[in-house]
Amino acid sequence: MFYQQGDAVQLALSSYIPPTANNLAPIPGGWGMLYGSGPQITSYDYSVTHNGHVSIRVDAHVQGVDINYWREVNTKQIIPVSPGDHIVFKVWVKTGPSTIGKDCIYPSSVVVGFDYYSATHRLREHSSDNPRCDIDPTWQTQYDDPGVFIPMNSDWILRILDTIVPTQVWDDSIGRLATEPIIGIIGILVAGSYTNWVNGVQVQDEGQVWFADAELYINP
């Protein structure tokens, strides 16, 4: 989501970090906090912590002011993976109160996961919002599996992704199975927007979201 397709080539050449037994996406050091120029809606929050550890806070997107409309944070680098590699990604998530008084009513769009990349572009997302097989072109959402629903105004909730890198994934850019091999992933933390209805009108509720204690391991 966050990175444009052309970025993948440059990152792949200049920013690879080797998979190790160490955490590949620690907060604060493993995440890129800037999205373009101008005002930013992501920051480190030392007052809202999990087990005493700093969190990443995502505030509301302001149309026409900041460009981070996904309300997303990504790992700084492409992390190389190959088919058959075992990925374990754990993140704690906390949500603030609804800005329009709709706590615990509609599904959220908080997403924890990663994007698969080829050497030239992003292929497909694998996330808590889309845990189906990576070759399935359909999307699973909180409506399909209420277990991934994170209400507004929720205390810390653990999200875990545990998966094996497939041989081939769907390529969202061409609408069919990818013709290029997977060469890496970029971790994603997405606060998104909460869809609510107020007096029959659909509105986007962008309450604050915090992420903490991120752990990303390849072949742990």
C-alpha positions in Angstrom: 0.0 0.0 0.0 2.4 2.6 1.3 5.2 2.2 -1.2 4.7 2.9 -4.9 5.6 0.2 -7.4 8.8 1.9 -8.6 10.1 2.0 -5.0 10.5 -1.7 -4.9 13.4 -1.8 -7.3 15.4 0.8 -5.5 14.7 -0.7 -2.1 15.6 -4.1 -3.3 19.0 -3.0 -4.5 19.9 -0.7 -1.7 18.0 -1.6 1.4 18.0 -5.3 1.9 18.4 -6.6 5.4 19.1 -10.2 6.0 16.7 -12.5 7.7 18.0 -13.5 11.1 16.7 -14.9 14.4 16.4 -11.3 15.6 13.3 -9.2 15.5 13.2 -7.6 12.0 10.7 -4.9 12.8 11.2 -3.5 16.3 9.5 -0.3 17.4 10.8 2.3 17.1 13.8 1.4 15.0 12.3 -0.8 12.3 9.5 1.4 11.0 9.5 4.3 8.6 7.5 7.1 10.1 7.4 9.7 7.3 4.8 9.7 4.5 5.8 12.3 1.9 6.3 15.9 2.9 4.1 18.2 5.0 2.2 17.3 8.2 2.5 13.8 9.5 -0.2 11.8 11.4 2.1 9.0 12.7 4.4 9.4 15.7 6.0 7.5 18.5 3.9 7.7 21.7 5.9 7.4 24.9 2.8 8.0 27.1 0.7 5.1 25.7 2.9 2.0 26.1 2.5 -1.8 26.1 4.5 -3.6 28.8 6.4 -0.3 29.2 7.4 -0.2 25.5 6.8 2.7 23.2 4.0 2.6 20.7 3.4 4.0 17.3 0.3 6.3 17.3 -1.7 7.0 14.2 -4.0 10.1 14.2 -6.8 11.1 11.9 -6.1 11.8 8.3 -6.9 15.4 7.4 -8.1 15.7 3.8 -6.0 18.1 1.8 -3.5 18.5 4.6 -1.6 15.2 4.9 -1.4 12.5 2.2 -1.4 9.4 4.4 -5.0 8.6 3.6 -4.4 4.9 4.4 -3.2 5.9 7.8 -0.4 3.4 7.3 3.1 2.7 8.7 5.6 0.4 7.0 8.9 -1.3 7.7 11.8 0.8 6.4 13.2 -1.9 4.1 12.2 -4.8 1.9 12.9 -7.9 3.9 14.0 -10.8 1.6 12.0 -14.0 1.6 11.7 -17.1 -0.6 9.0 -19.6 -1.2 8.9 -22.0 1.8 10.1 -19.5 4.3 8.2 -19.4 7.6 7.0 -15.9 8.6 5.7 -15.0 12.1 4.5 -11.5 12.6 3.1 -10.3 16.0 1.8 -6.9 16.9 -0.3 -5.5 19.8 -3.1 -3.1 18.8 -5.0 -0.6 20.8 -7.8 1.7 19.6 -9.1 5.0 20.9 -12.7 6.0 21.4 -14.9 6.7 18.4 -15.0 10.3 17.3 -18.7 10.0 16.6 -19.8 7.8 19.5 -20.0 4.5 17.7 -17.7 2.2 19.8 -18.1 -1.5 19.3 -20.8 -1.3 16.6 -19.2 -1.6 13.2 -16.1 -3.5 12.1 -12.8 -1.6 12.0 -10.2 -1.6 9.3 -7.2 -2.0 11.5 -4.8 -4.2 9.4 -1.6 -5.9 10.5 0.4 -7.8 7.8 2.8 -7.5 5.0 3.0 -6.9 1.2 4.7 -9.5 -1.0 7.0 -7.9 -3.6 8.7 -9.0 -6.8 11.8 -7.4 -8.0 9.7 -4.7 -9.8 6.5 -4.1 -7.8 4.1 -5.0 -5.0 2.2 -8.2 -5.7 -0.3 -8.9 -2.9 -1.1 -8.2 0.7 -1.2 -10.9 3.3 -2.8 -9.6 6.5 -5.2 -10.0 9.4 -7.8 -8.6 7.0 -7.1 -11.1 4.3 -6.0 -14.4 5.8 -7.2 -16.5 2.8 -4.8 -18.4 0.6 -2.6 -15.9 -1.3 -3.7 -17.3 -4.7 -7.4 -16.6 -4.0 -8.4 -13.3 -5.7 -11.2 -12.7 -3.3 -10.9 -10.8 -0.1 -11.9 -11.9 3.4 -12.9 -9.1 5.7 -14.1 -8.6 9.2 -17.6 -9.4 7.9 -16.4 -12.9 6.9 -14.6 -13.6 10.1 -15.8 -11.5 13.1 -12.8 -12.8 15.0 -10.6 -10.2 13.3 -12.9 -7.4 14.3 -11.2 -4.8 16.6 -13.8 -2.4 18.0 -13.1 1.2 18.7 -12.0 2.0 22.3 -10.4 -1.4 22.8 -7.5 -2.1 25.1 -4.5 -4.0 23.8 -5.3 -6.9 21.5 -2.6 -9.3 20.1 -2.6 -10.0 16.3 -0.5 -12.9 15.0 0.2 -13.9 11.4 1.9 -17.3 11.0 2.3 -18.4 7.4 4.6 -20.1 4.9 5.6 -18.1 1.8 3.9 -19.7 -1.2 5.5 -20.5 -4.5 3.2 -18.1 -6.3 0.7 -15.4 -5.3 -1.9 -13.3 -6.9 -0.7 -10.1 -8.6 -3.1 -7.3 -7.8 -1.7 -5.1 -10.5 -2.6 -7.5 -13.3 -5.6 -9.4 -11.8 -4.1 -12.9 -12.1 -1.3 -15.1 -10.7 2.0 -13.3 -10.6 4.5 -14.1 -13.4 7.4 -12.8 -11.3 8.8 -14.6 -8.2 8.4 -13.3 -4.7 11.7 -11.7 -3.5 10.6 -9.9 -0.3 8.0 -8.4 2.0 7.3 -5.0 3.5 5.5 -5.0 6.9 2.4 -2.9 7.2 0.5 -1.5 10.1 -2.7 0.2 8.9 -5.1 2.1 11.1 -7.5 2.7 8.2 -10.9 4.2 8.7 -14.0 2.8 10.6 -17.1 2.8 8.5 -20.1 4.1 10.4 -23.6 5.3 9.5 -24.9 8.5 11.0 -28.5 9.5 10.3 -28.4 7.3 7.2 -25.2 8.7 5.9 -22.0 6.7 5.6 -19.0 8.5 7.4 -15.4 7.6 8.1 -14.6 7.5 11.8 -10.8 7.9 12.2 -10.2 7.4 15.9 -6.6 7.0 17.1 -4.9 3.7 16.9 -1.7 2.5 18.6 0.7 -0.4 17.6 3.3 -1.8 20.0 5.7 -4.6 20.5 5.9 -5.6 16.9 7.9 -8.8 16.2 8.7 -10.0 12.7 10.7 -13.2 12.2 11.7 -15.2 9.2 12.3 -18.9 9.8 12.3 -18.5 13.6 
